[in-house]
Amino acid sequence: MKLHLILPKAFKFVTFVFFTFMTLVYFGVLLILPLDILFQIARILHAIGLPTVLATGLGIGAVGYLGYAVAQRPALYELILDIGKELVSFGHRQIERFNVLTEQPASGAG
């Protein structure tokens, strides 16, 4: 295989890995954020002097209320999901741009 075919494929792979990583980080943060909020609320309530079980129960209630508040604002919910969808589609478009380089022969390369 010639170098003019290997380089675009290598950069296409690097671009694919980059956008896959960024998408996983974005949606991973959305999944871990409520758990972190729960942990921090339970920790604060436990530091005040509440028992751990009661502090965790109140933390679950607070995170549930926060989720309910976000669900009541459909524009916010749709915006968060649309950003993730646009990240995926942008990455796909950038990866597709490499197909032109792998299909056409390089001019003057030998």
N, C-alpha and C positions, 0 to 999 in steps of 0.2 A: 504494500500500500504506500502511496506517495505522501509526502509531507503536507501537500496542499489539501489532502483529504483527512489526514489525521488531526491537524490543528483545529479545524472547525468542529470536528466531532468531540475533541477533548474540551474545547471551550463550551460546547453545547452541554456536555455532561456537567461541567463545573457550574454553569448557569442553572441547570436542572436541580442540582444538589443545593445551591444557594436558595432558590425560591422554595424548594420543598422544606428546607430548614426554617425559613422565615414564616411560612404558612403554619408549620407545626408549632413554632414559638408563639405566634399570634393566638391560635386556638388553644394552645396549652395554657397560656396566661388567663384566658377566659375561663378555663376549667379550674385552675388552681386559685384564682383570686377569691372566690367565696370560701374556700378552705382556709386561706390565710386570714381573711376577715374573722372567721369563726375562731381560729386559734388566738388571734390578738384580743378579741372581745373576752374570750374565756380567761385569758391570761390576766387582763386588766381586772375582771371581776374577782378572780382568785386572789389577786394582789390586794384588793380592797378587804378581803376577809371572808368571802363566800366560799362554801365548800366547792370542790372541783366539779362534782356532778351537777350541782345547781348552777354554777357558772357556765358549764357546757350547755346545759338546757336553755339558759337565757341567751347564750350565744347562738344556738340553733334557731331560736325564735327571732333574734335580730337579723340573722342572715336570711331567714325565710321572709321577713318583712321587707328586707332590701330587695330580694328577688321579686316580691309582689309589686314593689314600687317601680322597678324597672319594667315589669310586665304591663303595668298600667300606662306606660309611655311607649306606644308602639313605634313612634318615630325614632326613639333612642335605640330600641331593640333592633329595628330594621337597619339603622345606620351601622351598628356594630357588626351585624351579619353581612351587610353590603360591602363593608371595608374588607372583610375576609374573602368574599367572593371576587372582588376586584383584584385583590392580591393574587388569587389563583389565576384569574383570566389574564392579568398582566404578565405573570410568569409564563403562562402558556404561549402568549403572543411573542415574548422574547425568545423562547426556545424555538418557535416556528421560524423565526428570522434566520436561524442557522441552516435551515433546509435548503435555502437558495445557494448557499456556499458549497454544500456537499453535492448538489445536483449538477452544477455547472462546472466545466473543467476550468482550471486556473489558467489565465493567460500569461504566457512567458515563463511559467514554472517548469522546471525540468528535473 
